[in-house]
Amino acid sequence: MSRRELSRLPSAFAAVAFIATCAAVVPAQPAAAQDAPAAAGAAAEPTWDRWTPELSMRYKQVGGTAMSPDGNLVAYTVRVPLMEGEQSEYLSHIWVARTDGSGAVQYTRGDASAGSPAFSPDGRTLSFTTGRSGSNQLWMIPLGGGEAWRVTDTEKGVGTYRWSPDGTRIAFTMSDPDTEEEKSAQKEKRDVILVDRNFKFSHLYVVDVPATGSSPVEATRVTEGEFHVTGFDWTPDGRNLVLSHQADPRINTGRLSGDVSVVALATRELRVLVGGNGVEGDPHVSPDGRQISFVSTGSQPEPVGLGDVYTVSMDGGEPRRLHETHDRSPQLMGWTRSGDAVYVSETVGTTRHVYRLPTGGGAPTPVTTGDGVIGGASFASAADRMAFTFQTSDQPAEVFVSPVRAFSPTRVTEVNTEVPRPPMGRTELLTWSSRDGRQIEGLLTYPVGYAAGQQVPLILNVHGGPAGAFTQSFTGAPSIYMIQYFAQQGYAVLRPNPRGSTGYGREFRYANVMDWGYGDFDDLDSGVDHVIEMGIADPDQLYLMGWSYGGYMTSFAVTRTDRFRAASMGAGLPNLISMVTTTDIGDYLAGHMGGEFWDDFERYERHSAIYRINEVVTPTQVIHGAQDLRVPFTQGQEFYRALDRKGVPTEMVVYPRTPHGPTEPKFLMDVSDRILSWFRKHESVRPRADG
C-alpha cells in the first residue's frame, strides 16, 4: 500500500499497515497491498499469454468475509499455494479492507496460516485462529495497531468460535483431549484402534477475553457427555448457549441424528429444545432471545439430502416450519436485525444467492440477484450493509459490499487484478431436453479463439455428489479440472447438471434415487447430442472425465456407450456393493439405492459398472487418492485391475497422502495435464464394440 493510500485510512486503521501476526510487529512490504505472487519459486517470470495449470494456480482464493459492527470494515482470507522446492502446501492470511474501497491491509503474516476472522462486538479488536504455536489457537489483534496476543492455550486446537454479545467472553468448540492412558499407549506403540469406539467428541468451552498483551487464560468447559457439538450460538443476555449436537463425530452419523439444546452457563444444565427422529442443526438465536431458528429434515432423517428452516420458542414447544426455499437445501446464516426474518444462502440453477426468509410466514425474497456465485456473506450488526465474495465464469472471486435492502454491489478488493488474464474461452448456459423430456441445464465453455461454424473436440465433465452442481464460478481458477486449460488446448467443455443435482428443487434432486447410471446418463448423453446438433462438437472427437460421483458416472458411461475416444475416472466408485460397506458415508449411498445391498443384490449390481465390465472398450484412465475414505482407494484399484486384465487400454495414477481430492497444490496442478496427455494419446483411434 502506498503512502498516499495509507493516508486515506483513519488513523486507527492506518496504524496496522505495519502489523505482524501473532507475536511481533513486522513491517509490511512497501509494495502494493495485494500484489504478492500466488506461488513462490519461479526463477524467471514466464510470458503468461496462454492458459496453463501454472497460470491458474496464480489466482488467489478469497475466503469468507466478516463485517465490522458499523459496516465500515470487512475482514477476509486470501489463500496462496507455496510450491518452491520441497513445499507443496497452502498459506492463508487475513486482510482487512475499508468498505468504501479506499484500501486493504494484510493483518497477519508468517509461515503459519491464519483464518476465521471476526470483529469484537465493539469493533475495536479482530480475532482469528492460527496454528503458529503448534495447534490451532485463538488470537487477537487491536484494530488500532499493536501486537497480536494469544487468547487460548488448549491441548487440542480450537474449532469454531463466537464472541459473547457483550464482548467479554468467547465460546468455542474443542475435541476431547487424549487421556493419560492413551498418551502412554501411543508412546509404547500399543495404541490399538477399536473401530467405531472411543470417540473424541467436540464440546463447548468458554474463555474470558484477556486484556491486551496478557498471557493465555484457561478455558471453562461447558458441555460434556457422549454427544458431539456441531454448532452453537449465544443468547443476547450471555447466560446461555444454544447448540446442535449429534450422537457421535462420524460424518455418516450427521445424516441420521441431530438435536438442538440449550445449556445454562451458570449450572451447565443441558435442556433439549428439539429432539425426535429428524436431524436438526445450525441454531441461531433471534435478536430478542425469544426464538431459535435452525435447519431440520423434519420428522425423519433424509440421507439423500433435504432441509427446511424451522423456528422454536426458547421455552420449547412445537417447532414451526417456515416457507420452503427453492431447493430445500438452505444454508442458514442468521437473523435480520429486525428479527422478523432470517437470511439463507442457496444454489439456484447455476447461481448461488442470499435470500430473506420471513419468520412470520411468506415466501423467501432475494437479497442478492444476477448471474454469478455469491459466497461467504456476512452482515453488519449495526448497519444496513453486507459483505460477500462474488465471481462469474470469466471473473475471479473478489470481495464486494452492498446495502442489504437494495442490492447494489461495490467491489472493495483487488486480490486478483494483477494476475495475467489471457483471452478466455467464453462460457454459455445451455438448456436441453433429456430423453424422457426432463429439462437439463449445463455450462458449455468454448475453446479459446473459437470461430462460429467450427467443429471441435468436446469433453463431457461430470460433477460429484450426485447432489453437486456446476455453477457460474470462475473457469480460470485452480481446480481438479482446469477448464480454461482445456479450452486453451482446443477443447470445448460441457458441464451438465443432470437429475440428482442440487439447485433445481427436491423432486429433481431425488429423481436419480434407485436409478444411478440410467436416467442421469441419459441427461448427460443427450447434452452431448445437443452440442453436436449445435454444430460445435465433433462427434468423432468426444472425451469424458469426472470426479467422485462424476467418476462413478464415467465408469458406468463406458459400459453403456463406445462414443468416447477416451475417459478419465477420478475417485470413482464402480462397485456399489463393496463401496457401501467401506465408505464413511454408507447411509448416503444406501439412501440412494433404497435400502441395503443384502436385501437387493440385483439393484446394487445393476447400478455397478464392475458387473458390466465386459461392455467396456473405451481407453479409461483411473485417478485416485491413496488416503481416500469417502471413496476408498480399492474402488479405483478394482476398476483398473479389471480393465487391465480384460485388455482395455488403461493406466492408474495414485496421489500419495491424498484424501478425496488433492490437498497439495503440486498434485492439484498435475491432474489436468495427466488427463490431457491421456486424451491426446487416444485421439487418433476410437475402438468400437462391433470391431
Secondary structure, 3 states (H helix, E strand, C coil): CCHHHHHCCCHHHHHHHHCCCCCCCCCCCCCCCCCCCCCCCCCCCCCCCCCCHHHHHCCCEEEEEEECCCCCEEEEEEEEEECCCCCCEEEEEEEEEECCCCCEEECCCCCCCEEEEEECCCCCEEEEEECCCCCCEEEEEECCCCCCEECCCCCCCCCCEEECCCCCEEEEEEECCCCHHHHHHHHCCCCCCCCCCCCCCEEEEEEECCCCCCCCCCCEECCCCCCEEEEEEECCCCCEEEEEEECCCCCCHHHCCCEEEEEECCCCCEEEEECCCCCEEEEEECCCCCEEEEEECCCCCCCCCCCEEEEEECCCCCCEECCCCCCCCCEEEEECCCCCEEEEEEEECCEEEEEEEECCCCCCEECCCCCCEEEEEEECCCCCCEEEEEEECCEEEEEEEECCCCCCCEECCCCCCCCCCCCCCCEEEEEEECCCCCEEEEEEECCCCCCCCCCEEEEEEECCCCCCCCCCCCCCCCCCCCHHHHHHCCCEEEEEECCCCCCCCHHHHCCCCCCCCCHHHHHHHHHHHHHHHCCCEEEEEEEEEEECHHHHHHHHHHHHCCCCCEEEEECCCCCHHHHHCCCCCHHHHHHHHCCCHHHCHHHHHHCCHHHHHHHCCCCEEEEEECCCCCCCHHHHHHHHHHHHHHCCCEEEEEECCCCCCCCCHHHHHHHHHHHHHHHHHCCCCCCCCCC
